[in-house]
Amino acid sequence: QVQLVESGGGSVQPGGSLRLSCAASGFIFSRCLMSWYRQAPGKEREMVAFITTTGRLINYADSVKGRFTISRDNAKNTVYLQMNSLKFEDTAVYYCNAVYGSESYWGQGTQVTVSS
């Protein structure tokens, strides 16, 4: 059974940090392109960052460049998103996504709220 389980979300003040984790099971994690997406209320889901199978290629949305870092540990079947200098506009549900060929898997999401 394919599972992606996100964790690490919560409430934080502007300027704070959070580290999201996404634990994968039921498929060959090391072969998958892994991404983080987010969806704010009333907005479309948007890609935040992706990382290729070996981590050689990484890309970020312009809105998070220099503040967020994506990484993966293929031995632990886990992808991470370190989020620093959080802003109000980072408030959203964050989703983990795995892609391998035509297959695409999603986690259930974890809420991140930035408020004072």
FIKOL-75770 format. One record per residue (C-alpha): residue number from 1; chain; z negated, x, y negated. Coordinates in nm, 3 decimals, m for minus. Each point is the difference from the previous one (the first is absolute). Layout:
(r NUM "A" (Z X Y))
...
***
This chain:
(r 1 "A" (0.000 0.000 0.000))
(r 2 "A" (0.108 0.142 m0.334))
(r 3 "A" (m0.279 0.028 m0.254))
(r 4 "A" (m0.034 0.146 m0.346))
(r 5 "A" (m0.351 m0.029 m0.137))
(r 6 "A" (m0.065 0.089 m0.361))
(r 7 "A" (m0.344 0.087 m0.132))
(r 8 "A" (m0.161 0.159 m0.303))
(r 9 "A" (0.073 m0.262 m0.261))
(r 10 "A" (m0.260 m0.130 m0.240))
(r 11 "A" (m0.100 m0.032 m0.362))
(r 12 "A" (m0.001 0.297 m0.235))
(r 13 "A" (m0.020 0.064 m0.371))
(r 14 "A" (0.297 0.135 m0.194))
(r 15 "A" (0.030 0.372 0.055))
(r 16 "A" (m0.158 m0.021 0.341))
(r 17 "A" (0.135 0.092 0.339))
(r 18 "A" (0.053 m0.161 0.338))
(r 19 "A" (0.143 0.125 0.325))
(r 20 "A" (0.188 m0.245 0.217))
(r 21 "A" (0.056 0.055 0.369))
(r 22 "A" (0.240 m0.168 0.239))
(r 23 "A" (m0.063 0.043 0.370))
(r 24 "A" (0.297 m0.067 0.226))
(r 25 "A" (0.021 m0.090 0.367))
(r 26 "A" (0.245 m0.146 0.246))
(r 27 "A" (0.300 0.208 m0.104))
(r 28 "A" (0.102 0.362 m0.044))
(r 29 "A" (m0.149 0.070 m0.340))
(r 30 "A" (0.139 0.353 m0.030))
(r 31 "A" (0.357 m0.132 0.007))
(r 32 "A" (m0.051 m0.246 m0.284))
(r 33 "A" (0.063 0.017 m0.369))
(r 34 "A" (m0.328 m0.113 m0.151))
(r 35 "A" (m0.039 m0.172 m0.334))
(r 36 "A" (m0.255 m0.166 m0.218))
(r 37 "A" (0.094 m0.312 m0.192))
(r 38 "A" (m0.198 m0.219 m0.233))
(r 39 "A" (0.019 m0.352 m0.128))
(r 40 "A" (m0.176 m0.119 m0.312))
(r 41 "A" (m0.061 m0.370 m0.067))
(r 42 "A" (0.319 m0.169 m0.112))
(r 43 "A" (0.211 0.309 0.061))
(r 44 "A" (0.233 0.119 0.271))
(r 45 "A" (m0.107 0.254 0.256))
(r 46 "A" (0.092 0.351 m0.114))
(r 47 "A" (0.016 0.336 0.172))
(r 48 "A" (m0.271 0.239 m0.112))
(r 49 "A" (0.074 0.306 0.211))
(r 50 "A" (0.166 0.109 0.322))
(r 51 "A" (m0.024 0.300 0.226))
(r 52 "A" (0.242 0.109 0.270))
(r 53 "A" (m0.096 0.078 0.357))
(r 54 "A" (m0.103 0.361 m0.059))
(r 55 "A" (m0.106 m0.044 m0.359))
(r 56 "A" (0.286 0.213 m0.122))
(r 57 "A" (0.127 m0.269 m0.234))
(r 58 "A" (m0.230 m0.206 m0.218))
(r 59 "A" (0.085 m0.235 m0.282))
(r 60 "A" (m0.202 m0.206 m0.246))
(r 61 "A" (0.056 m0.287 m0.234))
(r 62 "A" (0.014 0.122 m0.358))
(r 63 "A" (m0.307 m0.205 m0.083))
(r 64 "A" (m0.223 0.203 0.236))
(r 65 "A" (0.150 0.348 m0.017))
(r 66 "A" (m0.263 0.262 m0.070))
(r 67 "A" (m0.284 m0.238 0.089))
(r 68 "A" (0.061 m0.104 0.362))
(r 69 "A" (0.052 0.221 0.304))
(r 70 "A" (0.135 m0.116 0.333))
(r 71 "A" (m0.068 0.199 0.316))
(r 72 "A" (0.004 m0.050 0.374))
(r 73 "A" (m0.170 0.134 0.308))
(r 74 "A" (0.226 m0.052 0.300))
(r 75 "A" (m0.275 0.111 0.238))
(r 76 "A" (m0.216 m0.287 m0.126))
(r 77 "A" (0.284 m0.251 m0.046))
(r 78 "A" (m0.119 m0.053 m0.353))
(r 79 "A" (0.155 0.000 m0.345))
(r 80 "A" (m0.204 0.033 m0.316))
(r 81 "A" (0.035 m0.081 m0.366))
(r 82 "A" (m0.227 0.188 m0.237))
(r 83 "A" (m0.013 m0.186 m0.329))
(r 84 "A" (m0.144 0.173 m0.305))
(r 85 "A" (m0.021 m0.094 m0.367))
(r 86 "A" (0.030 m0.366 0.093))
(r 87 "A" (0.117 m0.242 m0.265))
(r 88 "A" (m0.037 m0.375 m0.044))
(r 89 "A" (0.364 m0.040 0.096))
(r 90 "A" (m0.065 0.157 0.339))
(r 91 "A" (m0.182 m0.316 0.104))
(r 92 "A" (0.185 m0.143 0.300))
(r 93 "A" (m0.004 m0.050 0.372))
(r 94 "A" (0.116 0.324 0.160))
(r 95 "A" (0.203 m0.011 0.318))
(r 96 "A" (0.090 0.263 0.251))
(r 97 "A" (0.354 m0.003 0.144))
(r 98 "A" (0.156 0.184 0.293))
(r 99 "A" (0.374 0.024 0.054))
(r 100 "A" (0.185 0.135 0.301))
(r 101 "A" (0.366 m0.083 0.020))
(r 102 "A" (0.033 m0.376 m0.037))
(r 103 "A" (m0.367 m0.060 0.072))
(r 104 "A" (m0.242 m0.060 m0.286))
(r 105 "A" (m0.371 m0.065 0.033))
(r 106 "A" (m0.253 m0.113 m0.259))
(r 107 "A" (m0.375 0.006 m0.025))
(r 108 "A" (m0.210 m0.289 m0.127))
(r 109 "A" (m0.074 0.165 m0.333))
(r 110 "A" (m0.308 0.120 m0.182))
(r 111 "A" (m0.106 m0.114 m0.345))
(r 112 "A" (m0.039 0.251 m0.280))
(r 113 "A" (m0.154 m0.129 m0.321))
(r 114 "A" (m0.033 0.211 m0.311))
(r 115 "A" (m0.232 m0.156 m0.253))
(r 116 "A" (m0.267 0.092 m0.248))
***
